[in-house]
């Protein structure tokens, strides 16, 4: 296939997804309002009015149709399994957004979707890249570890979906990072997949952040789909770099992956630790996320999201810039940065509260 043809499918996938999602979202909003399918504010919400929460349906439609139509120029053996798993996540999310389902049921569905991708599509981690002296891993451990990673990443994106623009903005950064690397290394089939997802995310971001009368949330439908698809991009990124003996290969792919997904991974780890420390279930909902801290500091949704995205961009730049120093060294730097930026908003809140207390007692 000639390079121009590659570029055509990539551009067409992006534009088609962007335009389709942009046109579909107003209809989804009208349907949600007519059927009263709202996200009701509660004690954990950062919004005060009812907002339609079926934006994930538009993301699903834009991505799925785009990748099915414009992937015909590439032989993507595993595509049907990726789409099948995406449909499973869509079903889980849409039911949870409308009726709510038990956490255990949702987890079982996520594991099933992951297994479809792993066993049928053979998309899985096969190598630890020398971390802790481990390279190739056996099939059972490969499946088990990949399921774990997909579940963690999927729920990480689900948990950061708390303020306008954050989940879609961070997802867009992750997809763009992997997509650019796939492009410069000639893995065009995954560039098309990345382009289709990025187009849908940009359209959703516009309505989620800048919509006044047409505002919408992605709901669990969107965050579950995003978590699954970004997990797949991460797995392929790592697998293609098992033997980094080609141009633009990444020497420390696992550490770089963690850097790209820094915000959802470190925020999830942080809130889980806090919940366990407080003798609560790790899955017990609360308002301890970084974005909650940012709102408490006085930032509006867009301002908080932009700042958190800027931090994630910093992680991405550091990860790629230092990718040749080895996994252990880069992981140490990434973890240190993660701990610092996870702790910083809480520190600023405590300092502000202390100053206010001093003023009141003066």
Secondary structure as a PSIPRED ss2 file (coil, helix, strand):
# PSIPRED VFORMAT (PSIPRED V4.0)

   1 X C   1.000  0.000  0.000
   2 X C   1.000  0.000  0.000
   3 X H   0.000  1.000  0.000
   4 X H   0.000  1.000  0.000
   5 X H   0.000  1.000  0.000
   6 X H   0.000  1.000  0.000
   7 X H   0.000  1.000  0.000
   8 X H   0.000  1.000  0.000
   9 X H   0.000  1.000  0.000
  10 X H   0.000  1.000  0.000
  11 X H   0.000  1.000  0.000
  12 X H   0.000  1.000  0.000
  13 X H   0.000  1.000  0.000
  14 X H   0.000  1.000  0.000
  15 X H   0.000  1.000  0.000
  16 X H   0.000  1.000  0.000
  17 X H   0.000  1.000  0.000
  18 X H   0.000  1.000  0.000
  19 X H   0.000  1.000  0.000
  20 X H   0.000  1.000  0.000
  21 X H   0.000  1.000  0.000
  22 X H   0.000  1.000  0.000
  23 X H   0.000  1.000  0.000
  24 X H   0.000  1.000  0.000
  25 X H   0.000  1.000  0.000
  26 X H   0.000  1.000  0.000
  27 X H   0.000  1.000  0.000
  28 X H   0.000  1.000  0.000
  29 X H   0.000  1.000  0.000
  30 X H   0.000  1.000  0.000
  31 X H   0.000  1.000  0.000
  32 X H   0.000  1.000  0.000
  33 X H   0.000  1.000  0.000
  34 X H   0.000  1.000  0.000
  35 X C   1.000  0.000  0.000
  36 X C   1.000  0.000  0.000
  37 X C   1.000  0.000  0.000
  38 X E   0.000  0.000  1.000
  39 X E   0.000  0.000  1.000
  40 X C   1.000  0.000  0.000
  41 X C   1.000  0.000  0.000
  42 X C   1.000  0.000  0.000
  43 X C   1.000  0.000  0.000
  44 X C   1.000  0.000  0.000
  45 X C   1.000  0.000  0.000
  46 X C   1.000  0.000  0.000
  47 X C   1.000  0.000  0.000
  48 X C   1.000  0.000  0.000
  49 X C   1.000  0.000  0.000
  50 X C   1.000  0.000  0.000
  51 X E   0.000  0.000  1.000
  52 X E   0.000  0.000  1.000
  53 X C   1.000  0.000  0.000
  54 X C   1.000  0.000  0.000
  55 X H   0.000  1.000  0.000
  56 X H   0.000  1.000  0.000
  57 X H   0.000  1.000  0.000
  58 X H   0.000  1.000  0.000
  59 X H   0.000  1.000  0.000
  60 X H   0.000  1.000  0.000
  61 X H   0.000  1.000  0.000
  62 X H   0.000  1.000  0.000
  63 X H   0.000  1.000  0.000
  64 X H   0.000  1.000  0.000
  65 X H   0.000  1.000  0.000
  66 X H   0.000  1.000  0.000
  67 X H   0.000  1.000  0.000
  68 X H   0.000  1.000  0.000
  69 X H   0.000  1.000  0.000
  70 X H   0.000  1.000  0.000
  71 X C   1.000  0.000  0.000
  72 X C   1.000  0.000  0.000
  73 X C   1.000  0.000  0.000
  74 X C   1.000  0.000  0.000
  75 X C   1.000  0.000  0.000
  76 X C   1.000  0.000  0.000
  77 X C   1.000  0.000  0.000
  78 X C   1.000  0.000  0.000
  79 X H   0.000  1.000  0.000
  80 X H   0.000  1.000  0.000
  81 X H   0.000  1.000  0.000
  82 X H   0.000  1.000  0.000
  83 X H   0.000  1.000  0.000
  84 X H   0.000  1.000  0.000
  85 X H   0.000  1.000  0.000
  86 X H   0.000  1.000  0.000
  87 X H   0.000  1.000  0.000
  88 X H   0.000  1.000  0.000
  89 X H   0.000  1.000  0.000
  90 X H   0.000  1.000  0.000
  91 X H   0.000  1.000  0.000
  92 X H   0.000  1.000  0.000
  93 X H   0.000  1.000  0.000
  94 X H   0.000  1.000  0.000
  95 X H   0.000  1.000  0.000
  96 X H   0.000  1.000  0.000
  97 X H   0.000  1.000  0.000
  98 X H   0.000  1.000  0.000
  99 X C   1.000  0.000  0.000
 100 X C   1.000  0.000  0.000
 101 X C   1.000  0.000  0.000
 102 X C   1.000  0.000  0.000
 103 X H   0.000  1.000  0.000
 104 X H   0.000  1.000  0.000
 105 X H   0.000  1.000  0.000
 106 X H   0.000  1.000  0.000
 107 X H   0.000  1.000  0.000
 108 X H   0.000  1.000  0.000
 109 X H   0.000  1.000  0.000
 110 X H   0.000  1.000  0.000
 111 X H   0.000  1.000  0.000
 112 X H   0.000  1.000  0.000
 113 X H   0.000  1.000  0.000
 114 X H   0.000  1.000  0.000
 115 X H   0.000  1.000  0.000
 116 X H   0.000  1.000  0.000
 117 X H   0.000  1.000  0.000
 118 X H   0.000  1.000  0.000
 119 X H   0.000  1.000  0.000
 120 X H   0.000  1.000  0.000
 121 X C   1.000  0.000  0.000
 122 X C   1.000  0.000  0.000
 123 X C   1.000  0.000  0.000
 124 X C   1.000  0.000  0.000
 125 X C   1.000  0.000  0.000
 126 X C   1.000  0.000  0.000
 127 X E   0.000  0.000  1.000
 128 X C   1.000  0.000  0.000
 129 X C   1.000  0.000  0.000
 130 X C   1.000  0.000  0.000
 131 X H   0.000  1.000  0.000
 132 X H   0.000  1.000  0.000
 133 X H   0.000  1.000  0.000
 134 X C   1.000  0.000  0.000
 135 X C   1.000  0.000  0.000
 136 X E   0.000  0.000  1.000
 137 X C   1.000  0.000  0.000
 138 X C   1.000  0.000  0.000
 139 X H   0.000  1.000  0.000
 140 X H   0.000  1.000  0.000
 141 X H   0.000  1.000  0.000
 142 X H   0.000  1.000  0.000
 143 X H   0.000  1.000  0.000
 144 X H   0.000  1.000  0.000
 145 X H   0.000  1.000  0.000
 146 X H   0.000  1.000  0.000
 147 X H   0.000  1.000  0.000
 148 X H   0.000  1.000  0.000
 149 X H   0.000  1.000  0.000
 150 X H   0.000  1.000  0.000
 151 X H   0.000  1.000  0.000
 152 X H   0.000  1.000  0.000
 153 X H   0.000  1.000  0.000
 154 X H   0.000  1.000  0.000
 155 X H   0.000  1.000  0.000
 156 X H   0.000  1.000  0.000
 157 X H   0.000  1.000  0.000
 158 X H   0.000  1.000  0.000
 159 X H   0.000  1.000  0.000
 160 X H   0.000  1.000  0.000
 161 X C   1.000  0.000  0.000
 162 X C   1.000  0.000  0.000
 163 X C   1.000  0.000  0.000
 164 X C   1.000  0.000  0.000
 165 X C   1.000  0.000  0.000
 166 X H   0.000  1.000  0.000
 167 X H   0.000  1.000  0.000
 168 X H   0.000  1.000  0.000
 169 X H   0.000  1.000  0.000
 170 X H   0.000  1.000  0.000
 171 X H   0.000  1.000  0.000
 172 X H   0.000  1.000  0.000
 173 X H   0.000  1.000  0.000
 174 X H   0.000  1.000  0.000
 175 X H   0.000  1.000  0.000
 176 X H   0.000  1.000  0.000
 177 X H   0.000  1.000  0.000
 178 X H   0.000  1.000  0.000
 179 X H   0.000  1.000  0.000
 180 X H   0.000  1.000  0.000
 181 X H   0.000  1.000  0.000
 182 X H   0.000  1.000  0.000
 183 X H   0.000  1.000  0.000
 184 X H   0.000  1.000  0.000
 185 X C   1.000  0.000  0.000
 186 X C   1.000  0.000  0.000
 187 X C   1.000  0.000  0.000
 188 X H   0.000  1.000  0.000
 189 X H   0.000  1.000  0.000
 190 X H   0.000  1.000  0.000
 191 X H   0.000  1.000  0.000
 192 X H   0.000  1.000  0.000
 193 X H   0.000  1.000  0.000
 194 X H   0.000  1.000  0.000
 195 X H   0.000  1.000  0.000
 196 X H   0.000  1.000  0.000
 197 X H   0.000  1.000  0.000
 198 X H   0.000  1.000  0.000
 199 X H   0.000  1.000  0.000
 200 X H   0.000  1.000  0.000
 201 X H   0.000  1.000  0.000
 202 X H   0.000  1.000  0.000
 203 X H   0.000  1.000  0.000
 204 X H   0.000  1.000  0.000
 205 X H   0.000  1.000  0.000
 206 X H   0.000  1.000  0.000
 207 X H   0.000  1.000  0.000
 208 X H   0.000  1.000  0.000
 209 X H   0.000  1.000  0.000
 210 X H   0.000  1.000  0.000
 211 X C   1.000  0.000  0.000
 212 X C   1.000  0.000  0.000
 213 X C   1.000  0.000  0.000
 214 X C   1.000  0.000  0.000
 215 X C   1.000  0.000  0.000
 216 X E   0.000  0.000  1.000
 217 X C   1.000  0.000  0.000
 218 X C   1.000  0.000  0.000
 219 X H   0.000  1.000  0.000
 220 X H   0.000  1.000  0.000
 221 X H   0.000  1.000  0.000
 222 X H   0.000  1.000  0.000
 223 X H   0.000  1.000  0.000
 224 X H   0.000  1.000  0.000
 225 X H   0.000  1.000  0.000
 226 X H   0.000  1.000  0.000
 227 X H   0.000  1.000  0.000
 228 X H   0.000  1.000  0.000
 229 X H   0.000  1.000  0.000
 230 X H   0.000  1.000  0.000
 231 X H   0.000  1.000  0.000
 232 X H   0.000  1.000  0.000
 233 X H   0.000  1.000  0.000
 234 X H   0.000  1.000  0.000
 235 X H   0.000  1.000  0.000
 236 X H   0.000  1.000  0.000
 237 X H   0.000  1.000  0.000
 238 X H   0.000  1.000  0.000
 239 X H   0.000  1.000  0.000
 240 X H   0.000  1.000  0.000
 241 X C   1.000  0.000  0.000
 242 X C   1.000  0.000  0.000
 243 X C   1.000  0.000  0.000
 244 X C   1.000  0.000  0.000
 245 X C   1.000  0.000  0.000
 246 X C   1.000  0.000  0.000
 247 X C   1.000  0.000  0.000
 248 X C   1.000  0.000  0.000
 249 X C   1.000  0.000  0.000
 250 X C   1.000  0.000  0.000
 251 X C   1.000  0.000  0.000
 252 X C   1.000  0.000  0.000
 253 X H   0.000  1.000  0.000
 254 X H   0.000  1.000  0.000
 255 X H   0.000  1.000  0.000
 256 X H   0.000  1.000  0.000
 257 X H   0.000  1.000  0.000
 258 X H   0.000  1.000  0.000
 259 X H   0.000  1.000  0.000
 260 X H   0.000  1.000  0.000
 261 X C   1.000  0.000  0.000
 262 X H   0.000  1.000  0.000
 263 X H   0.000  1.000  0.000
 264 X H   0.000  1.000  0.000
 265 X H   0.000  1.000  0.000
 266 X H   0.000  1.000  0.000
 267 X H   0.000  1.000  0.000
 268 X H   0.000  1.000  0.000
 269 X H   0.000  1.000  0.000
 270 X H   0.000  1.000  0.000
 271 X H   0.000  1.000  0.000
 272 X H   0.000  1.000  0.000
 273 X H   0.000  1.000  0.000
 274 X H   0.000  1.000  0.000
 275 X H   0.000  1.000  0.000
 276 X H   0.000  1.000  0.000
 277 X H   0.000  1.000  0.000
 278 X C   1.000  0.000  0.000
 279 X C   1.000  0.000  0.000
 280 X C   1.000  0.000  0.000
 281 X C   1.000  0.000  0.000
 282 X C   1.000  0.000  0.000
 283 X C   1.000  0.000  0.000
 284 X C   1.000  0.000  0.000
 285 X C   1.000  0.000  0.000
 286 X C   1.000  0.000  0.000
 287 X C   1.000  0.000  0.000
 288 X C   1.000  0.000  0.000
 289 X C   1.000  0.000  0.000
 290 X H   0.000  1.000  0.000
 291 X H   0.000  1.000  0.000
 292 X H   0.000  1.000  0.000
 293 X H   0.000  1.000  0.000
 294 X H   0.000  1.000  0.000
 295 X H   0.000  1.000  0.000
 296 X H   0.000  1.000  0.000
 297 X C   1.000  0.000  0.000
 298 X C   1.000  0.000  0.000
 299 X C   1.000  0.000  0.000
 300 X C   1.000  0.000  0.000
 301 X H   0.000  1.000  0.000
 302 X H   0.000  1.000  0.000
 303 X H   0.000  1.000  0.000
 304 X H   0.000  1.000  0.000
 305 X H   0.000  1.000  0.000
 306 X H   0.000  1.000  0.000
 307 X H   0.000  1.000  0.000
 308 X H   0.000  1.000  0.000
 309 X H   0.000  1.000  0.000
 310 X H   0.000  1.000  0.000
 311 X H   0.000  1.000  0.000
 312 X H   0.000  1.000  0.000
 313 X H   0.000  1.000  0.000
 314 X H   0.000  1.000  0.000
 315 X H   0.000  1.000  0.000
 316 X H   0.000  1.000  0.000
 317 X H   0.000  1.000  0.000
 318 X H   0.000  1.000  0.000
 319 X H   0.000  1.000  0.000
 320 X H   0.000  1.000  0.000
 321 X H   0.000  1.000  0.000
 322 X C   1.000  0.000  0.000
 323 X C   1.000  0.000  0.000
 324 X C   1.000  0.000  0.000
 325 X C   1.000  0.000  0.000
 326 X C   1.000  0.000  0.000
 327 X H   0.000  1.000  0.000
 328 X H   0.000  1.000  0.000
 329 X H   0.000  1.000  0.000
 330 X H   0.000  1.000  0.000
 331 X H   0.000  1.000  0.000
 332 X H   0.000  1.000  0.000
 333 X H   0.000  1.000  0.000
 334 X H   0.000  1.000  0.000
 335 X H   0.000  1.000  0.000
 336 X H   0.000  1.000  0.000
 337 X H   0.000  1.000  0.000
 338 X H   0.000  1.000  0.000
 339 X H   0.000  1.000  0.000
 340 X H   0.000  1.000  0.000
 341 X H   0.000  1.000  0.000
 342 X H   0.000  1.000  0.000
 343 X H   0.000  1.000  0.000
 344 X H   0.000  1.000  0.000
 345 X H   0.000  1.000  0.000
 346 X H   0.000  1.000  0.000
 347 X H   0.000  1.000  0.000
 348 X H   0.000  1.000  0.000
 349 X H   0.000  1.000  0.000
 350 X H   0.000  1.000  0.000
 351 X H   0.000  1.000  0.000
 352 X H   0.000  1.000  0.000
 353 X H   0.000  1.000  0.000
 354 X H   0.000  1.000  0.000
 355 X H   0.000  1.000  0.000
 356 X H   0.000  1.000  0.000
 357 X H   0.000  1.000  0.000
 358 X H   0.000  1.000  0.000
 359 X H   0.000  1.000  0.000
 360 X H   0.000  1.000  0.000
 361 X H   0.000  1.000  0.000
 362 X C   1.000  0.000  0.000
